[in-house]
Amino acid sequence: MASKWVYLFSEVDEAEAYAGDWDGVRGLLGGKGANLADMTRLGVPVPPGFTVTTEACNAYLEAGERFPDGLWEQLQAALVAVERDTGKKFGDPDNPLLVSCRSGAKFSMPGMMDTILDIGLNDVVAEGMIRLTDNARFVWDAYRRLVQMFGSVVLDVPDEVFEAVISGRRRQTGVTSDADLEAEDWQRITHKFKEIVRTYTGEEFPQEPMEQLRMATEAVFKSWNGKRAVDYRNAANIAHDLGTAVNIVTMVFGNMGDSSATGVAMSRNASDGRNEIEGDYLVNAQGEDVVAGIRQTQPISDLATGMPEIYAEFSDIAKRLEQHYRNMQDMEFTVERGKLWILQTRNGKRTAQAEVRIAAEMVEEGLITKEEAVSRVSPGQVDFFLHPQLDPEARKGATLLATGLNVSPGAAVGAVAFDADTAERWAKEDKRKVIMVRPETKPDDVHGMLAAQGVVTSRGGRTSHAALVARQFGKPAVVGVAEIEIDLEAREMHVEGGLVIKEGEFISIDGTLGEVYQGKLPTVVPDMNDPYLTKVLAWADEIRRLGVRANADYPRDAERARAYGAQGLGLVRTEHMFFETERLPLVQQMIMARNVTERVEALDQLLPLQRSDFAGLFRAMESLPVIIRLIDPPLHEFLPSHDELVSDLADLKLRLQHADNMAALDELLEQITTKQRFLERVVALREENPMLGTRGVRLGILIPELTQMQVRAIFEAACECKKDGVDVRPEVMIPLTTHVNELRVQQSSLENVARRVMEEQGVQVEYMFGTMIEIPRAALTADEMAKVAQFFSFGTNDLTQTTLGISRDDAESGFLVQYAKRGILPDNPFATIDENGVGKLVRMAVELGRSSRANLEIGICGEHGGDPRTIDFCHRTGLDYVSCSPFRVPIARLAAAHAALKHRE
């Protein structure tokens, strides 16, 4: 632990020597203190001051809120140095020095910690300043600010009590703005503030300047652990052990008349990134007046006419600071009687559009490299370009109904529809915008989801059916919304608090934040074709090693994925094609077949439909690989549910008792017979745990005609396309293998079909057969698997379930919520891969697989493939590609580049 706790702004070289580098200086002095010291070194006009280090803060908190040895003495010595630099003396009424006390952590946390201005004022100093300045209004305004800030920050007096006094005084004097209050008004307000302090604390407002400074410094230290600061760090992923520095800075005043001003400005436009100064200022005001909005501010461009010399100097400083820090700067400034002072600079917060444009233009200006531009744009900012957003202004006054899991980003507005058929009918026939709201969705709800603008479910997790499909098709979705209860019979949903939303009423959802609002909220649509984003993503492609493919089941999605930069399809889910309206009866006919002949008849009707599906995908992804997963889910998912059939049969039998003519009787009997057959088949197929039952490769072995039909369709489509001059690269994936013998039996049978088709067509197609690694045993025996499989694709959704023994849909709305709150698990394992568990299996499978087949192609196709942290893991583990939903392809491209930059050594 260092014994030096305090650094003057002029001692930045000493701080840098101790800290080792500039990042260390920011850690030691905080971002604000480091930049104030650095600007001092650059010759920028900064008021004299000093910084109490973050190490001092941590030592203070660790010691039970006691100053470490030597700190107070060093602080007093630094204050003497500031007195020498300014020619003023702290606490001297004839030549008073006033200071501010501001927090400043390593990473910017605007407004999260505390600031106190005008420290050093007391009754005697106030009278002396009035004599010196001949401006009683200015002095009493400054004094009341000190009492108010000190009272609320240090003494825990509610700020609303102080504000009520000011509001009351405005009413008494008949003015609408604080700027219109006179010196006498501020004097009365100051006295009243001191009475409030006495009432709340039982003690007088401290008159000793050094005691004010000591208490203010401690308050800033303590604010590091304040709730709003902790919450902000949690949201921004900032470590809790960094501590905050305390900056003691000479006060300069923007409220000393019309030659004084204060403002906040950015070196570029923070909304759209244009290279122009943007900000606000006020004449005859203090800095908090600009931020608090108590007066109507002026645009910074007005300063060019109001104070042209000051504006020219400020513009020059803004350019110098931007070039020095090589980033857009957010600056606070004060003009005191015609003299410009810079009170702070930091890298400015900005929108996604601004970040991308600024990064791209700074490369063109030679300020930063392409690698730096790519590293500055976050995956979340790219995500913004892909989805509509609710209008932020409209959101402020809207009624928030409930919150859930933010599983698929973007905004959607529409009428509530409680089932898929209604959603589709309203959307197609009535041309209505619809939000489909369900307790949960099933595969046979897909048509409603496709028709809807967005999806809400009261149950389910991040990898639930609703979440997966919504992400795949770019539908905004909020799932696991426990605050709503859906009454499908009454066709209404009940919200906690008693509000009822009926079917047909409008709601608005924000899938980015996981929020559901009442009524229609306007949306704004970002532009994915932004030229600056295109440029940054192209640079990312030059940098990354990992390939990026897409999960897509239909040609239109494949085309979108390719337009977004996908380098192939990493997962085509063939079962999704079976759920389409005209195909489901054929699938059910195949399932209900009483013998192989009937089954083959149904499959023969499905064959041309599947062939057409695959041909469309091959054409859309010409010259790129297309991995087609053979049917995976258990057959019962294609039939009505057991409970639904039992209920329907009971209803039909009741209606049968009241049938009043033979035609109605015959129709009911026919329906009962059909339903009964379905029920018998459902019972026959029923398994206690179908997700670990007859599905995937097991289904292909037991019903070989089914997967043989799929492979025939794949290769007939491939041959057809190749005849047309299309470069096709099919890869056939066998799912849910656990033993190499399963893979050998199934793959041998299917390769025979592939060869037979190519012989029939007189065309040779390059192809690969591989397997999906989604069971721990498959990963543990990957060396055996790789002797048969030509590629691996990790299905991390199921691999996570089977490794952790967790049902994802149940867990994400159940115990995982508590696990997250209590920190039992560091992350939701279905959102970010569990590196120490699932990740260890993946690494092992990669090493084992390539020990048997050196050129083994390996990728990941679970939803983890679109998660930036998982992509970093995939890069480190040596995978060849990640595959994700089309709408996450640009994000994956950038995240893969970030991983390459991070681990380039």
Secondary structure, DSSP 8 states (H G I E B T S, - for coil): --S--EEEGGGHHHHHHHHSSHHHHHHHHHHHHHHHHHHHHHT-----EEEE-HHHHHHHHHTTS---TTHHHHHHHHHHHHHHHHT-EET-TTSEE-EEEEEEESS--TTTS-EEEEET--HHHHHHHHHHHS-HHHHHHHHHHHHHHHHHHTS---HHHHHHHHHHHHHHHT-SSGGG--HHHHHHHHHHHHHHHHHHHSS-----HHHHHHHHHHHHHHHTTSHHHHHHHHHHT--TTS-EEEEEEE---S-SSTT-EEEEEESS-TTT--SS-EEEEEES--HHHHHHTSS--EEGGGHHHHSHHHHHHHHHHHHHHHHHHTS-EEEEEEEETTEEEEEEEEE----HHHHHHHHHHHHHTTSS-HHHHHHHS-HHHHHHHHS-EE-HHHHHTS-EEEE-EEEE-SEEEEEEESSHHHHHHHHHTS---EEEEESS--GGGHHHHHHSSEEEESS--TTSHHHHHHHHTT--EEE--TTEEEETTTTEEEETTTEEEETT-EEEEETTTTEEEES---EE---TT-HHHHHHHHHHHHH--SEEEEE-SSHHHHHHHHHTT--SEEEEEHHHHHTSTTTHHHHHHHHH-SSHHHHHHHHHHHHHHHHHHHHHHHHHTTTSEEEEE---S-GGGGS--HHHHHHHHHHHHHHHHT--SHHHHHHHHHHHHHHHHHHHHHHHH--SSGGGSS-THHHHHHSHHHHHHHHHHHHHHHHHHHHTT---EEEEEE-S--SHHHHHHHHHHHHHHHHHHHHHHT-----EEEEEE-SHHHHHTHHHHTTT-SEEEE-HHHHHHHHHT--HHHHHTTHHHHHHHHTSSSS-TTTS--TTTHHHHHHHHHHHHHHH-TT-EEEE-SGGGG-HHHHHHHHHHT-SEEEE-GGGHHHHHHHHHHHHHHT--
